[in-house]
């Protein structure tokens, strides 16, 4: 609307003034006044005052009508033509302005200037048009329009700059071809370009303005910081300085607005020379820089050029890019320039969020190509030169609707880096920041440093995932790059991804993420969205080797306080190609949580050889360190293989606890998830599983408390021919309630489980098993624990089908509620059976605490013959006397043996010696089977307690009796 209003006002101004304005009217302010000679439609300007190589003209009016020519008929020795307008009217120029030779032309009118559609320049040097009040010189003189009589002498020096008055006029440019061979400088109050083409093949273009008094010097065009600037707008206009090198575009304004406008710098095709340097595009705005309606700012090296590319540098309070691009690229041997943006807010996206056609670039057939018609910021390499750097510095960066910030190489040169410094980065709707190798060159690194937060949200239909990406594309031989992100809080949602992928022979780059507080990955892309090969439709962090990829996948390293993977969130370092997958290392100082309450896709941390991987492929390792680890509702941590490749290992150190619980139903979208034995549910758990012919990995878990509940599992298993790794577990307390620890195999070597715990408790049908199916032998289970308690038909098994059973060894102080049995029962069992029969049964060893039930002494082997316990020399006395010996050793084996001193006895009653009692000998007894006293106890197969006596003779002290006298 503003543009339409401007057109109407400008057109009316030109039309209404055309018939009434004077044309070119000299004033009398100079010692040698200017003279005007008309020849047909040509106004020949002669005279003026010369000072050295400067020629001064002064007019009260300066206008050139349509079809007319204003010809400055200067001598060829003149280098600068300085023209001022001292009247009160705007200058309207809609014809041709000429000068002789290579002289520079300065046109000054503080009231403003209008260049119409037919305005043309035929000047051999530079053109300066300004609405400032005068020109300044190094000698302190000023060529003023407002006080023309104040300067009696004219300077012989080249003008130093311009002096603005209090209310400078505007400059409006509608010319379709305002071209000069050298510099083109337009300095007004506000500056508006409508349908304009400005072209300088060998010079610079400078546009800017002030709205109050101030001085601007030509050398660096540094505008005073304390003076308000004018606005600059380009509507359907083009500024071009593309040539053999050297042309700059400089904009200085408050607000800069490009609407369907283009700014182009660089080196032209087949141009340039050794040492050539393309010019820079430098935009400095105190307010907003806005690009809309397919606008572009480009600084490029075109094909077959020689030289180095220039930079694009944008400083503004706010940069907004809508349906537009900013591009520093090279298509030749020279290195591209850099892109620097410094702004309080960077906002890049679409205006109406209409879909961008999914047209693949012909240079590559990857689905994540830079698309035709893509919008955003780009540094691209198509030759042997290296790409330029993209650096964004802004407290707030907002990207939306499939926009891209991309640095990619399609040639031999290396891609440029992307460096983002911000407080908050927000990217939604498929917006992505990426570096990539699509040729022989390596991709550049991608670095994001956000002091507060990074939010990546959304995946657009028919478009690769939004987020951050560093990749080596199909058929590329270059390597991917390092992706490093540092922030306080990171949120990855709605199918967005942080990824490093390789689909060529080059290696993938590492993904390093450092989050001081919370890292949360949640959600998935809407149904029907284009799936990303690195991670499906789940939100996540991925380091993938794609199908046919020969390179090694990059590693993922994460450090955070809290890591949460919710509602299908994933961290995945899988491989689908020939190359090995990368490893995953996670350190969370507070907790890690994986959960999928949606029952659609499991949240997971995975490093697998997926379908497409070869027998030479290996998955990476997973290492996790945290105080608390929680996996629920189908949350999984897994390594392994779905093909011929081999899985690696998982190591988890949780100083406080690991809590695994629950499962979710299996769905067709649950790609590569580990299923339970029914194939109908996805259990929470930790897995090293081979679902192909390759070998499974191994698990090592160390924690204070491990809880496995409600269908959750910890497993190292092979479902086909692959070998199974080992499960090693160390925990103060191990608690299973309808949970499972398993190491199962089909054809490979025996699987083993090693458990070291203070206490183990099994409830509700829990299992610790190394069962084998097919031709594999039963595995080994080695348990060391203070106490082992089982109930509710919980079993420890090492059974086999077509081979021998395994070995179960339990070393515990107390084993309660569970017993070794030959075959499984409905009670809690320890079995190592085989379907081939008893001859193939395995071994069950229980080493419990050895308690000596004899105390300090062992009982005698045979019952005592009481006839041998009495000596007839000991007379029986009257008055019902008795002789009793008690003690821990019982009666002595021989009456002549001494009695222990502690068995002394005394009777103070008087003894009647006249009464003697004879003691007859004991009657003869029939021989009988000897009875043996029990010296210990065991738990039998039925769980009952039995008294037993092992063969272990012990020497005992000899008791004796003596006669006491009263």
QUILIN-V175558 format. One record per pair of residues at least 12 apart in sequence whose C-alpha atoms are under 7 Angstrom apart, sorted by the first residue. I is the first residue (numbers start at 1). GAP is how many residues later the second one is. Records with the same first field share a line. If there is no record, write none. Layout:
BEGIN
I = GAP + GAP
END
This chain:
BEGIN
22 = 39 + 41
23 = 38 + 39 + 40 + 41
24 = 35 + 37 + 38 + 39
25 = 34 + 35 + 36 + 37
26 = 32 + 33 + 34
27 = 31 + 32 + 33
29 = 29 + 119 + 120
30 = 19 + 28
31 = 18
32 = 15 + 16 + 17
33 = 14 + 15 + 16
34 = 12 + 13 + 14 + 23 + 24
35 = 12
41 = 27 + 28
42 = 26 + 27 + 28 + 29
43 = 26 + 27 + 28
44 = 26 + 27 + 28 + 29
45 = 26 + 27 + 28
46 = 26 + 27 + 28
51 = 103 + 104 + 105
52 = 104
53 = 24 + 25 + 26 + 27 + 103
54 = 24 + 25 + 26 + 27 + 102
55 = 23 + 25 + 26 + 27
56 = 25 + 26 + 27
57 = 25 + 26 + 27
58 = 25 + 26 + 27
59 = 25 + 26 + 27
60 = 25 + 26 + 27
61 = 24 + 26 + 28
62 = 23 + 29
63 = 28 + 29 + 30
64 = 28 + 29 + 30 + 31
65 = 28 + 29 + 30
66 = 28 + 29 + 52
67 = 28
68 = 27 + 28
69 = 26 + 27 + 28
70 = 26 + 27 + 28
71 = 26 + 27 + 28
72 = 26 + 27 + 28
73 = 26 + 27
74 = 25 + 26
76 = 24 + 25
78 = 25
79 = 23 + 24 + 25
80 = 23 + 24 + 25
81 = 22 + 23 + 24 + 25
82 = 23 + 24 + 25
83 = 23 + 24 + 25
84 = 23 + 24 + 25 + 61
85 = 23 + 24 + 60
86 = 59 + 60
88 = 23
89 = 22
90 = 21 + 22 + 23
91 = 21 + 22 + 23
92 = 21 + 22 + 23
93 = 21 + 22 + 23 + 26
94 = 21 + 22 + 23 + 24 + 25
95 = 23 + 24 + 25
96 = 23 + 24 + 25
97 = 23 + 24 + 25
98 = 23 + 24 + 25
99 = 23 + 24
101 = 23
102 = 21 + 22 + 23
103 = 21 + 22
104 = 21 + 22 + 23
105 = 21 + 22 + 23
106 = 21 + 22 + 23
107 = 21 + 22 + 23
108 = 21 + 22 + 23 + 24 + 26
109 = 21 + 22 + 23
110 = 21 + 22 + 23 + 58 + 59
111 = 20 + 57 + 58
112 = 19 + 57 + 58 + 59
113 = 57 + 58 + 59
114 = 57 + 58 + 59
115 = 57 + 58 + 59 + 60
116 = 57 + 58 + 59
117 = 57 + 58 + 59
118 = 57
119 = 56 + 59
120 = 57 + 58
121 = 57 + 58 + 59
123 = 57
124 = 57
125 = 56 + 57
126 = 54 + 55 + 56 + 57 + 58
127 = 56 + 57 + 58
128 = 56 + 57 + 58
129 = 56 + 57 + 58
130 = 56 + 57 + 58
131 = 37 + 38 + 39 + 56 + 57 + 58
132 = 30 + 31 + 32 + 33 + 36 + 56
133 = 12 + 13 + 30 + 31 + 32
134 = 28 + 29 + 30
135 = 24 + 26 + 27 + 28
136 = 23 + 24 + 25 + 26 + 27
137 = 20 + 21 + 22 + 23
138 = 19 + 22
141 = 14
160 = 57 + 58
161 = 55 + 56 + 57
162 = 53 + 54 + 55
163 = 51 + 52 + 53
164 = 48 + 49 + 50 + 51
165 = 47 + 48
166 = 46 + 47
167 = 44 + 45
168 = 20 + 21 + 43 + 44
169 = 19 + 20
170 = 18 + 19 + 20 + 21
171 = 17 + 19 + 20 + 21
172 = 19 + 20 + 21
173 = 19 + 20 + 21 + 23
174 = 19 + 20 + 21 + 22
175 = 20 + 21 + 22
176 = 19 + 20 + 21
177 = 19 + 20 + 21
178 = 19 + 20 + 21
179 = 19 + 20 + 21
180 = 19 + 20
181 = 19 + 20 + 21 + 22
182 = 18 + 20 + 21 + 22
183 = 17 + 20 + 21 + 22
184 = 16 + 20 + 21 + 22
185 = 20 + 21 + 22
186 = 20 + 21 + 22
187 = 20 + 21 + 22
188 = 20 + 21 + 22
189 = 20 + 21 + 22 + 41
190 = 19 + 40 + 41 + 42
191 = 17 + 18 + 40 + 41 + 42
192 = 40 + 41 + 42
193 = 40 + 41 + 42 + 44
194 = 40 + 41 + 42 + 43
195 = 40 + 41 + 42
196 = 41 + 42
197 = 40 + 41 + 42
198 = 40 + 41 + 42
199 = 40 + 41 + 42
200 = 40 + 41
201 = 40 + 41 + 42
202 = 41 + 45
203 = 44
204 = 37 + 43 + 44 + 45
205 = 43 + 44 + 45
206 = 43 + 44 + 45
207 = 43 + 44 + 45
208 = 24 + 43 + 44 + 45
209 = 20 + 21 + 43 + 44
210 = 18 + 19 + 20
211 = 17 + 18 + 19
212 = 15 + 16
214 = 13
229 = 24 + 25
230 = 23 + 24
231 = 22 + 23 + 24 + 25
232 = 21 + 23 + 24 + 25
233 = 23 + 24 + 25
234 = 23 + 24 + 25 + 27
235 = 23 + 24 + 25 + 26
236 = 23 + 24 + 25
237 = 24 + 25
238 = 23 + 24 + 25
239 = 23 + 24 + 25
240 = 23 + 24 + 25
241 = 23 + 24
242 = 22 + 23 + 24 + 25 + 26
243 = 23 + 24 + 25
244 = 23 + 24 + 27 + 28
245 = 21 + 22 + 27 + 31 + 32 + 33 + 34
246 = 31 + 32 + 33
247 = 18 + 31 + 32
248 = 17 + 31 + 32 + 33
249 = 31 + 32 + 33
250 = 31 + 32 + 33
251 = 31 + 32 + 33
252 = 31 + 32 + 33
253 = 31 + 32 + 33
254 = 31 + 32 + 33
255 = 30 + 31 + 32 + 33 + 34
256 = 29 + 32 + 33 + 34
257 = 32 + 33 + 34
258 = 32 + 33 + 34 + 37
259 = 32 + 33 + 34 + 36
260 = 32 + 33 + 34 + 35
261 = 34 + 35
262 = 33 + 34 + 35
263 = 33 + 34 + 35
264 = 33 + 34 + 35
265 = 14 + 15 + 33 + 34 + 35
266 = 12 + 13 + 33 + 34 + 35 + 43 + 44
267 = 33 + 34 + 35 + 38
268 = 33 + 34 + 37
269 = 33 + 34 + 35 + 36
270 = 33 + 34 + 35
271 = 34 + 35
272 = 33 + 34 + 35
273 = 33 + 34
274 = 32 + 33
275 = 32
276 = 30 + 31 + 32
277 = 30 + 31 + 32 + 33
278 = 30 + 31 + 32
279 = 31
280 = 30 + 31 + 32
281 = 30 + 31 + 32
282 = 30 + 31 + 32
283 = 30 + 31 + 32
284 = 30 + 31 + 32
285 = 30 + 31
286 = 30 + 31
287 = 29 + 30 + 31
288 = 28 + 29 + 30 + 31
289 = 27 + 29 + 30 + 31
290 = 29 + 30 + 31
291 = 29 + 30 + 31 + 33
292 = 29 + 30 + 31 + 32
293 = 29 + 30 + 31
294 = 29 + 30
295 = 29 + 30
296 = 28 + 29 + 30
297 = 28 + 29 + 30
298 = 28 + 29 + 30
299 = 12 + 13 + 28 + 29 + 30
300 = 28 + 29 + 30 + 36
301 = 28 + 29 + 30 + 31 + 35
302 = 28 + 29 + 30
303 = 28 + 29
304 = 28
305 = 27
306 = 27 + 28
307 = 27
308 = 26 + 27 + 28
309 = 25 + 26 + 27 + 28
310 = 26 + 27 + 28
311 = 26 + 27 + 28
312 = 26 + 27 + 28
313 = 26 + 27 + 28
314 = 26 + 27 + 28
315 = 26 + 27 + 28
316 = 26 + 27
317 = 26 + 27 + 28
318 = 25 + 26 + 27 + 28
319 = 24 + 26 + 27 + 28
320 = 26 + 27 + 28
321 = 26 + 27 + 28
322 = 26 + 27 + 28 + 29
323 = 26 + 27 + 28 + 52
324 = 51 + 52
325 = 50 + 51 + 52
326 = 50 + 51 + 52
327 = 50 + 51 + 52
328 = 50 + 51 + 52 + 60
329 = 50 + 51 + 52 + 58
330 = 50 + 51 + 52 + 53 + 55 + 57
331 = 50 + 51 + 52
332 = 50 + 51 + 52 + 53
333 = 50 + 51 + 52
334 = 51
335 = 50 + 51 + 52 + 53
336 = 49 + 50 + 51 + 52
337 = 51
338 = 50 + 51 + 52
339 = 50 + 51 + 52
340 = 50 + 51 + 52
341 = 50 + 51 + 52
342 = 50 + 51 + 52
343 = 50 + 51
344 = 50 + 51 + 52
345 = 49 + 50 + 51 + 52
346 = 48 + 50 + 51 + 52
347 = 50 + 51 + 52
348 = 28 + 50 + 51 + 52 + 55
349 = 50 + 51 + 52 + 54
350 = 51
353 = 48
358 = 13 + 104
359 = 12 + 13
360 = 12
366 = 108
367 = 97
368 = 96
374 = 29
375 = 28 + 29
376 = 27 + 28 + 29
377 = 27 + 28 + 29
378 = 27 + 28 + 29
379 = 27 + 28 + 29 + 37
380 = 27 + 28 + 29
381 = 27 + 28 + 29 + 30 + 32 + 34
382 = 27 + 28 + 29
383 = 28 + 29 + 30
384 = 27 + 28 + 29
385 = 28
386 = 27 + 28 + 29 + 30
387 = 26 + 27 + 28 + 29
388 = 28 + 29
389 = 27 + 28 + 29
390 = 27 + 28 + 29
391 = 27 + 28 + 29
392 = 27 + 28 + 29
393 = 27 + 28 + 29
394 = 27 + 28
395 = 27 + 28 + 29
396 = 26 + 27 + 28 + 29
397 = 25 + 27 + 28 + 29
398 = 27 + 28 + 29
399 = 27 + 28 + 29 + 32
400 = 27 + 28 + 29 + 30 + 31
401 = 27 + 28 + 29 + 30
402 = 27 + 28 + 29 + 30 + 58
403 = 28 + 29
404 = 27 + 28 + 29
405 = 27 + 28 + 29
406 = 27 + 28 + 29
407 = 27 + 28 + 29
408 = 27 + 28 + 29 + 35
409 = 27 + 28 + 29 + 30 + 32 + 34
410 = 27 + 28 + 29
411 = 28 + 29 + 30
412 = 27 + 28 + 29
413 = 28
414 = 27 + 28 + 29 + 30
415 = 22 + 26 + 27 + 28 + 29
416 = 28
417 = 27 + 28 + 29
418 = 27 + 28 + 29
419 = 27 + 28 + 29
420 = 27 + 28 + 29
421 = 27 + 28 + 29
422 = 27 + 28 + 29
423 = 27 + 28 + 29 + 30
424 = 26 + 28 + 29 + 30
425 = 25 + 28 + 29 + 30
426 = 28 + 29 + 30
427 = 28 + 29 + 30 + 40
428 = 28 + 29 + 30 + 38
429 = 28 + 29 + 30 + 31 + 37
430 = 28 + 29 + 30 + 33 + 34 + 35 + 36
431 = 35 + 36
432 = 34 + 35 + 36
433 = 34 + 35 + 36
434 = 34 + 35 + 36
435 = 34 + 35 + 36
436 = 34 + 35 + 36 + 37 + 44
437 = 34 + 35 + 36 + 39 + 41 + 42 + 43
438 = 34 + 35 + 36 + 38
439 = 37 + 38 + 39
440 = 36 + 37 + 38
441 = 37
442 = 36 + 37 + 38
443 = 36 + 37 + 38
444 = 37
445 = 36 + 37 + 38
446 = 36 + 37 + 38
447 = 36 + 37 + 38
448 = 36 + 37 + 38
449 = 36 + 37 + 38
450 = 36 + 37
451 = 36 + 37
452 = 35 + 36 + 37
453 = 34 + 35 + 36 + 37
454 = 33 + 35 + 36 + 37
455 = 35 + 36 + 37
456 = 35 + 36 + 37 + 40
457 = 35 + 36 + 37 + 39
458 = 35 + 36 + 37 + 38 + 67
459 = 35 + 36 + 37 + 66
460 = 69
461 = 68 + 69
462 = 67 + 68
463 = 67
464 = 66 + 68
465 = 30 + 31 + 32 + 67
466 = 30 + 31
467 = 29 + 30 + 31
468 = 29 + 30 + 31
469 = 29 + 30 + 31
470 = 13 + 29 + 30 + 31 + 39
471 = 29 + 30 + 31 + 37
472 = 29 + 30 + 31 + 32 + 34 + 36
473 = 29 + 30 + 31
474 = 29 + 30
475 = 29
476 = 28 + 29 + 30
477 = 27 + 28 + 29
478 = 28
479 = 27 + 28 + 29
480 = 22 + 26 + 27 + 28 + 29
481 = 27 + 28 + 29
482 = 27 + 28 + 29
483 = 26 + 27 + 28 + 29
484 = 27 + 28 + 29
485 = 27 + 28 + 29
486 = 27 + 28 + 29
487 = 27 + 28 + 29
488 = 27 + 28 + 29
489 = 26 + 27 + 28 + 29 + 30
490 = 25 + 28 + 29 + 30
491 = 28 + 29 + 30
492 = 28 + 29 + 30 + 47 + 48
493 = 28 + 29 + 30 + 31 + 46
494 = 28 + 29 + 30 + 31 + 45
495 = 28 + 29 + 30 + 42 + 43 + 44
496 = 43 + 44
497 = 42 + 43 + 44
498 = 42 + 43 + 44
499 = 42 + 43 + 44
500 = 42 + 43 + 44 + 54
501 = 33 + 42 + 43 + 44 + 45 + 52
502 = 42 + 43 + 44 + 47 + 49 + 51
503 = 42 + 43 + 44 + 45 + 46
504 = 45 + 46 + 47
505 = 44 + 45 + 46
506 = 45
507 = 44 + 45 + 46
508 = 43 + 44 + 45 + 46
509 = 45
510 = 44 + 45 + 46
511 = 43 + 44 + 45 + 46
512 = 44 + 45 + 46
513 = 44 + 45 + 46
514 = 44 + 45 + 46
515 = 44 + 45
516 = 44 + 45
517 = 43 + 44 + 45
518 = 42 + 43 + 44 + 45
519 = 41 + 43 + 44 + 45
520 = 43 + 44 + 45
521 = 18 + 19 + 43 + 44 + 45 + 48
522 = 17 + 43 + 44 + 45 + 46 + 47
523 = 15 + 16 + 43 + 44 + 45 + 46
524 = 13 + 14 + 15 + 44
525 = 12 + 13
533 = 13
538 = 30 + 31 + 32
539 = 30 + 31
540 = 29 + 30 + 31
541 = 29 + 30 + 31
542 = 29 + 30 + 31
543 = 12 + 13 + 29 + 30 + 31 + 39
544 = 29 + 30 + 31 + 37
545 = 29 + 30 + 31 + 32 + 34 + 36
546 = 29 + 30 + 31
547 = 29 + 30 + 65
548 = 29 + 30
549 = 28 + 29 + 30
550 = 27 + 28 + 29
551 = 28
552 = 27 + 28 + 29 + 30
553 = 26 + 27 + 28 + 29
554 = 28
555 = 27 + 28 + 29
556 = 27 + 28 + 29
557 = 27 + 28 + 29
558 = 27 + 28 + 29
559 = 27 + 28 + 29
560 = 27 + 28 + 29
561 = 27 + 28 + 29 + 30
562 = 26 + 27 + 28 + 29 + 30
563 = 25 + 28 + 29 + 30
564 = 28 + 29 + 30
565 = 28 + 29 + 30 + 38
566 = 28 + 29 + 30 + 37
567 = 28 + 29 + 30 + 31 + 36
568 = 28 + 33 + 34 + 35
569 = 34 + 35
570 = 33 + 34 + 35
571 = 33 + 34 + 35
572 = 33 + 34 + 35
573 = 33 + 34
574 = 32 + 33 + 34 + 35 + 36 + 45
575 = 33 + 34 + 35 + 38 + 44
576 = 33 + 34 + 35 + 36 + 37
577 = 35 + 36 + 37
578 = 35 + 36 + 38 + 39
579 = 38
580 = 37 + 38 + 39
581 = 26 + 37 + 38 + 39
582 = 37 + 38
583 = 24 + 37 + 38 + 39
584 = 37 + 38 + 39
585 = 37 + 38 + 39
586 = 37 + 38 + 39
587 = 37 + 38 + 39
588 = 37 + 38
589 = 37 + 38
590 = 36 + 37 + 38
591 = 35 + 36 + 37 + 38
592 = 34 + 36 + 37 + 38
593 = 36 + 37 + 38
594 = 36 + 37 + 38 + 41
595 = 36 + 37 + 38 + 39 + 40
596 = 37 + 38 + 39
597 = 36
599 = 65 + 66
600 = 67
601 = 68 + 69
602 = 32 + 33 + 68
603 = 31 + 32 + 33
604 = 31 + 32 + 33
605 = 31 + 32 + 33
606 = 31 + 32 + 33
607 = 12 + 13 + 14 + 31 + 32 + 33
608 = 31 + 32 + 33 + 39
609 = 31 + 32 + 33 + 34 + 36 + 37 + 38
610 = 31 + 32 + 33
611 = 31 + 32
613 = 30 + 32
614 = 29 + 30 + 31
615 = 29 + 30
616 = 29
617 = 28 + 29
618 = 27 + 28 + 29
619 = 20 + 21 + 27 + 28 + 29
620 = 28
621 = 27 + 28 + 29
622 = 27 + 28 + 29
623 = 27 + 28 + 29
624 = 27 + 28 + 29
625 = 27 + 28 + 29
626 = 27 + 28 + 29
627 = 27 + 28 + 29 + 30
628 = 26 + 28 + 29 + 30
629 = 25 + 28 + 29 + 30
630 = 28 + 29 + 30
631 = 28 + 29 + 30 + 53 + 54
632 = 28 + 29 + 30 + 52
633 = 28 + 29 + 30 + 31 + 51
634 = 28 + 29 + 30 + 48 + 49 + 50
635 = 49 + 50
636 = 48 + 49 + 50
637 = 48 + 49 + 50
638 = 48 + 49 + 50
639 = 48 + 49 + 50 + 58
640 = 48 + 49 + 50 + 56 + 57
641 = 48 + 49 + 50 + 51 + 53 + 55
642 = 48 + 49 + 50
643 = 49 + 50 + 51
644 = 48 + 49 + 50
645 = 49
646 = 48 + 49 + 50
647 = 48 + 49 + 50
648 = 48 + 49 + 50
649 = 48 + 49 + 50
650 = 48 + 49 + 50
651 = 48 + 49 + 50
652 = 48 + 49 + 50
653 = 48 + 49 + 50
654 = 48 + 49
655 = 48 + 49
656 = 47 + 48 + 49
657 = 46 + 47 + 48 + 49
658 = 45 + 47 + 48 + 49
659 = 47 + 48 + 49
660 = 24 + 25 + 47 + 48 + 49 + 52
661 = 23 + 47 + 48 + 49 + 50 + 51
662 = 21 + 22 + 47 + 48 + 49 + 50
663 = 18 + 19 + 20 + 21 + 48 + 49
664 = 17 + 18 + 19
665 = 15 + 16 + 17
666 = 14 + 15 + 16
683 = 28 + 29 + 30
684 = 28 + 29
685 = 27 + 28 + 29
686 = 27 + 28 + 29
687 = 27 + 28 + 29
688 = 27 + 28 + 29
689 = 27 + 28 + 29
690 = 27 + 28 + 29 + 32
691 = 27 + 28 + 29
692 = 28 + 30
693 = 27 + 28 + 29
694 = 28
695 = 27 + 28 + 29
696 = 20 + 21 + 22 + 26 + 27 + 28 + 29
697 = 19 + 27 + 28
698 = 18 + 27 + 28 + 29
699 = 17 + 27 + 28 + 29
700 = 27 + 28 + 29
701 = 27 + 28 + 29
702 = 27 + 28 + 29
703 = 27 + 28
704 = 27 + 28 + 29
705 = 26 + 27 + 28 + 29
706 = 25 + 27 + 28 + 29
707 = 27 + 28 + 29
708 = 27 + 28 + 29 + 31
709 = 27 + 28 + 29 + 30
710 = 27 + 28 + 29
711 = 27 + 28
712 = 27 + 28
713 = 26 + 27 + 28
714 = 26 + 27 + 28
715 = 26 + 27 + 28
716 = 26 + 27 + 28
717 = 26 + 27 + 28
718 = 26 + 27 + 28
719 = 26 + 27
720 = 26
721 = 25 + 26 + 27
722 = 25 + 26
723 = 22 + 25 + 26
724 = 21 + 24 + 25 + 27
725 = 26
726 = 17 + 25 + 26 + 27
727 = 16 + 25 + 26 + 27
728 = 25 + 26 + 27
729 = 25 + 26 + 27
730 = 25 + 26 + 27
731 = 25 + 26
732 = 25 + 26 + 27
733 = 24 + 25 + 26 + 27
734 = 23 + 25 + 26 + 27
735 = 25 + 26 + 27
736 = 25 + 26 + 27 + 30
737 = 25 + 26 + 27 + 29
738 = 25 + 26 + 27 + 28
739 = 27 + 28
740 = 26 + 27 + 28
741 = 26 + 27 + 28
742 = 26 + 27 + 28
743 = 26 + 27
744 = 26 + 27 + 28
745 = 27 + 28 + 31
746 = 26 + 27 + 28 + 29 + 30
747 = 27 + 28 + 29
748 = 28
749 = 27
750 = 26 + 27 + 28 + 29
751 = 19 + 28 + 29
752 = 18 + 27 + 28 + 29
753 = 27 + 28 + 29
754 = 27 + 28 + 29
755 = 27 + 28 + 29
756 = 27 + 28 + 29
757 = 27 + 28
758 = 27 + 28 + 29
759 = 26 + 27 + 28 + 29
760 = 25 + 27 + 28 + 29
761 = 27 + 28 + 29
762 = 27 + 28 + 29 + 32
763 = 27 + 28 + 29 + 31
764 = 27 + 28 + 29 + 30
765 = 27 + 28 + 29
766 = 28 + 29
767 = 27 + 28 + 29
768 = 27 + 28 + 29
769 = 27 + 28 + 29
770 = 27 + 28
771 = 26 + 27 + 28 + 29
772 = 27 + 28 + 29
773 = 27 + 28
774 = 27 + 28
775 = 27 + 28
776 = 26 + 27
777 = 23 + 26 + 27 + 28 + 29
778 = 20 + 21 + 22 + 26 + 27 + 28
779 = 19 + 27 + 28
780 = 18 + 26 + 27 + 28
781 = 26 + 27 + 28
782 = 26 + 27 + 28
783 = 26 + 27 + 28
784 = 26 + 27 + 28
785 = 26 + 27
786 = 26 + 27 + 28
787 = 25 + 26 + 27 + 28
788 = 24 + 26 + 27 + 28
789 = 26 + 27 + 28
790 = 26 + 27 + 28 + 38
791 = 26 + 37
792 = 35 + 36
793 = 33 + 34 + 35
794 = 34 + 35
795 = 33 + 34 + 35
796 = 33 + 34 + 35
797 = 33 + 34 + 35
798 = 33 + 34
799 = 32 + 33 + 34 + 35
800 = 33 + 34 + 35
801 = 33 + 34 + 35
802 = 33 + 34
803 = 31 + 33
804 = 30 + 36 + 37 + 38
805 = 27 + 28 + 29 + 35 + 36 + 37
806 = 26 + 36 + 37
807 = 25 + 35 + 36 + 37
808 = 24 + 35 + 36 + 37
809 = 35 + 36 + 37
810 = 35 + 36 + 37
811 = 35 + 36 + 37
812 = 35 + 36 + 37
813 = 35 + 36
814 = 34 + 35
818 = 12
819 = 122 + 124
820 = 24 + 121
821 = 120
832 = 12
852 = 84
853 = 82 + 83
854 = 81
857 = 32
858 = 77 + 96
859 = 74 + 76
861 = 71 + 72
862 = 68 + 69 + 70
863 = 68
867 = 54 + 55
868 = 26
869 = 25 + 26
870 = 25
871 = 24
876 = 40 + 41 + 42
877 = 34 + 38 + 39 + 40
878 = 33 + 34 + 37 + 38
885 = 18
892 = 66 + 67
895 = 65 + 66
896 = 64
897 = 61 + 62 + 63
898 = 60 + 61 + 62 + 63
899 = 59 + 60 + 61 + 62
900 = 59 + 60
906 = 58
908 = 58
910 = 56
933 = 16
934 = 13 + 14 + 15
935 = 13 + 14
936 = 12 + 13
END
